[in-house]
Amino acid sequence: MVEVMRQIDMLLLFAMVIPATAFPIVYGALADWRQTRGGQSVMLSAIALALLIDISVLGHFIRVDSPVVSVIITTAVFVLILAGSGLQLGVLVCTQLRARRRNPRKDGS
């Protein structure tokens, strides 16, 4: 049963490679993402996700013998994920606060 679950995990991981890698490429080529913080946060998060998935798949074929290199790669990807998530949260909070200032509720809440 465990082996079947590992095979399913591998199939899912390989299935994620194409859309996760293609999205930042297509988004970068077609969207005007540099103009807004929201666009920048989407691009940063998409790149981090693509790197995480691509490195995971490559790890099944290429073994990194150095634990230091593994830690550096993992840390770099996690820092990108943290930056993208933090930027998305900041954009969401700022957008909501601005909208509330422009359109205060009439009922006083």
Secondary structure, DSSP 8 states (H G I E B T S, - for coil): -HHHHHHHHHHHHHHHHHHHHHHHHHHHHHS-GGGSHHHHHHHHHHHHHHHHHHHHHHHTTS----HHHHHHHHHHHHHHHHHHHHHHHHHHHHHHHHHHHHS--TT--
